[in-house]
Amino acid sequence: MASANAWVGQSIKRKEDRRLLVGDGQYLPDIVLPRMVVMGLVRSIYAHAKITAIDTTQATALPGVRTALTGADVKHLGPVLSDMSTPNLPGETKRPLFWPLSIDEVKYVGDPLAVVVARDKYTLEDALELVDVEYDPLDIVLDPERALQPDAPRLYPDWGDNVLYHQHIPAGDPDAAFAQADLVVKERFRCHRTGGQPMETRGCLAMYNPGEGLTLWLTTQRPHIKRHLLAEYLNLPHSQMRVIMPKDMGGAFGTKAPLYREELLACHLAMKLRRPVKWVENRQESLMNVGQGRDQIHELELAVKKDGTILGLRDRILADCGDARTAIYVGFAMPFLGAMYLINGYDIPNVDIDLTCVVTNKACLTPSRAFGSFAGRFALDRAVELAARALEMDPVEIRLKNAIKTFPHVSAVGVHVDSGDFPGSFAKTCAALDYDNFRKEQSEAWQNGRYLGVGFSMGVEISGVPSEVLVPMERQPGFGVATVQFDAHGKVQVAEGDSPHGQGHETTIAQVVAGELGLSPEDIYVTYGDTHSGPFAAGTIGSRGASYTLSAAVLAARALRPKMANIAAHLLHIEAGEDDFVFRDGHAILTRDESQRVPIARIAEVALLSPTELPPGMEAGLEHTSHFEAETAGMHSCNVHAAQVEVFPDTGEYKIVRYVAVDDAGQPINPMVVRGQIHGGVAMGIGNACMEEFIYDENGQQLTTTLLDYHIPSSLDLPHIETIEHNVPSPHTPLGSKGKGEGTPGMVPAAVANALEDALQPLGVKITELPLTPERIWKLIQAAKEKE
Amino acid sequence: MYPKAIENYFAPTDVAEVLTLLQQHGEQAKLLAGGQSLMPLMKLRLAEPQTIIDLNQVAALDDIREENGRLHIGALARHADVAAHPLILHSYPLLAAAARNIGDPQIRNRGTIAGSLVHADPSADYPPAVMALDGQLVVARADGGTRTVWLDDFLAGPLMSDIGEDELVTRIEIPVPPAHSGGAYAKRSQVAGDFAIISVAAHIALDPSGVCQQARIVVGGVMPKPGRAEQAASLLQGKTLDATLLAQAGEAAAEEVETEDDVRASAAYRRQLIRVTVPEVVRQAGVRAGE
């Protein structure tokens, strides 16, 4: 029985915010245990070198130092990657062989080669300086195209080349499509190295005793997945391995989804020393090791008819995966999914995608919000813009012509898109921009020497990943799971297996469960993060909160209603079942006579405190666990973004005058939370597209290891972000809700680049590379002027 | 990101005591004012002082007042105080603008003017601004004497300044600007609050008819220290500041100030930003001078 849920669609204030705003958040570094010691890493100062000697004697002699280990001391633990921690993707995969500490050879600046444990952080840093390492530098390779050359330096000599992963994804008949084309757009697009950089860096705290085993507090998006991989690696029975994500985590953006070498070391050391071992990454380490994503070259061709119909696509993608020594994603899972999502919201029937992932002497790519698809979406939406310009077609018209029109839709490469409405989204976008008038304003501005432009991007955003896809790819389930459990006082605990860290689950799950049970969100408390108290789930990844996890909570709440009705009927001494009651205002109310009602708190009391009052034969307790699996191979939301800019050609500086995001959340549970996800996603997208870049010098030294050099925008650097809802409920979730969060940054680079290029039409500038720094724009303008 | 152990920490309450401590501890000691450069350097272990002499308890080192035709700014005046001081906002708006451009609110609440000048980062906001105002530093010495030094001479190079181990900058002095004069400051940076790609400070004095009597233009964000655009300034002398002249000044400044490549920008782009920014800033300074 799907009754209207009274709390759905309400922008109530977030339950999380009070503790966060007043400083009551509980983060990993806040946890202190008796006898705790701290861990730190000695990291390579060379991008590629043989380690000829490591001497830890001076470090271990320092008072307060407990131990120091090198690669040789951890070799017995075995290689990090197993079948379980390596993606199982179609195509040719090679597996880097490595240990928690590098042995004999380092492969990037920041590569951990020794670990030190001390009583406090000051002593620890003194000791780290005392570890003496001798290196014999080797040739390095930093450029992915250079990495492909036969004489390039090799990261893994036994591979025979530097190719980590290769896959060819053909669909339809691309050769025929190109033969029939009136126009072929061919361009090379380059997306730089950028990604996520959470406010809170990585960290963990490991505690071991032989009775209970190992407990690891960990900044992670996926406590359950980490648990089973850690148990496997450490050779512990699953019953002896517990992972806890602390109550609060200062963001992740994908960077806390992989399994990292440092976590394995902390666990090993806690077992070895029989002391709690804590590791908190510093900002330099974070910028040196995680959040580095994107970094792709696309050589993309579109086959287009005169009327703008895109017949086919060819793309040769080259992804620079860095050293590829990070478990679960191994640097190539992101480019793989990016390739699968390349054609995205466009209906392109004939496709030939060739993806090559190479290793270089840089940090391994880590997941970053918009998982793998940031670079490809830039390339495709830029190529479509170039096609429109060549055909003198309006950029909206060409997109509408090629957008997915009928749902459900299965893309040429097999991505299932359940629902959406691109024409409706474009209509709202154009109305918000006053698009027709803008074109007039733009021509007038050009005549007056001002450069105004508008750019669009469109795309589908992942809304959770179903088991059907996730099981073969990552050997993990995609279902959402939640346990809804009444306590004896009529309040409800919802335990989820994911680990929210900014997504607002405590609020939105409370809203839907309250609505299903006739309670108020204040009556609901959501718990998460501890593998020993929450159900097994894949974690907070891929926009699965509002699609999968929340849907499981809805189903679990609904599953309680028959029993609640039976208890109410028994207490009212009447014959009635679930259909005879509504649950509203904290009561089970008999629909045929609303004066007949039982407080829900009374029902819970009977079920738990006073079971002697239960109907004869009924089991005590009032709880249910649901596993939600959508009956489809993929759910998505369809979104359109537009940027309006003014460019100042003397300097290449520009102002994003307006940023309009028309997003589909299916059925927003809390529209304010949805807007927050979009604001954050656009901000990250603008930072990534316009300002941020991980820069390596010719020796492989990273030059952007402080936030002074890695330029994350603040509110002062961002435009007002206009969010407009255009919701098409998903037919596959109980409330029609869709996930929101993962995809948004991917919408930004093409929207802004298209707008800049549009503004500069009189100067004939073509933008093919990111980031969109003013200097890059200025140089393009200079080059265009020289051509004239 | 944790500093090396410090052996001595002192919190003197007057200048004489600071100087005595400097004499005793000399090269092993670092002065802690706002800590906005020193603390990060210590956390990165690029600075490892044995002794910290904390200036924050020293009385009357943060005064801002005009005296004998000169503006005195105490060494410990915080950026936020300089940015909001009525006297500075009214008569030295370019200095207020420079202070307002530094970092973020937390940095401006702690950081001090003398700390920034002694640190001598070529891309910092204060150095070009204080140079454009012909500012001097008053330095107290352990022997009881004081010396006064032009900021131009005090800045020796990137992160290098002319300060002895037993010396303390006690205040900045700036001549009270003449009637019909005005200044302006602008910075171009990659994100708000960042160090400059380039910055420009200009101070212009006009005669009553609007003809430029004197111009000072200083460009920051260049190596080894902010550079005076002398030729650009001399172009303005005796002329009315019209658009053509301003553009010429921008060209001249771009030609005469040396620029270099770094992670933030290329030398060529810096030249272009100087070319564009000098006219904007001089124009604004001229408007203020005429008000």
Boltz contact constraints between the chains, C-beta under 6 A:
constraints:
  - contact:
      token1: [A, 121]
      token2: [B, 2]
      max_distance: 6.0
  - contact:
      token1: [A, 122]
      token2: [B, 2]
      max_distance: 6.0
  - contact:
      token1: [A, 125]
      token2: [B, 2]
      max_distance: 6.0
  - contact:
      token1: [A, 282]
      token2: [B, 1]
      max_distance: 6.0
  - contact:
      token1: [A, 650]
      token2: [B, 276]
      max_distance: 6.0
  - contact:
      token1: [A, 651]
      token2: [B, 276]
      max_distance: 6.0
  - contact:
      token1: [A, 691]
      token2: [B, 191]
      max_distance: 6.0
  - contact:
      token1: [A, 695]
      token2: [B, 263]
      max_distance: 6.0
  - contact:
      token1: [A, 703]
      token2: [B, 263]
      max_distance: 6.0
  - contact:
      token1: [A, 711]
      token2: [B, 190]
      max_distance: 6.0
  - contact:
      token1: [A, 711]
      token2: [B, 191]
      max_distance: 6.0
  - contact:
      token1: [A, 713]
      token2: [B, 191]
      max_distance: 6.0
  - contact:
      token1: [A, 714]
      token2: [B, 192]
      max_distance: 6.0
  - contact:
      token1: [A, 716]
      token2: [B, 192]
      max_distance: 6.0
  - contact:
      token1: [A, 717]
      token2: [B, 191]
      max_distance: 6.0
  - contact:
      token1: [A, 717]
      token2: [B, 192]
      max_distance: 6.0
  - contact:
      token1: [A, 775]
      token2: [B, 265]
      max_distance: 6.0
  - contact:
      token1: [A, 775]
      token2: [B, 269]
      max_distance: 6.0
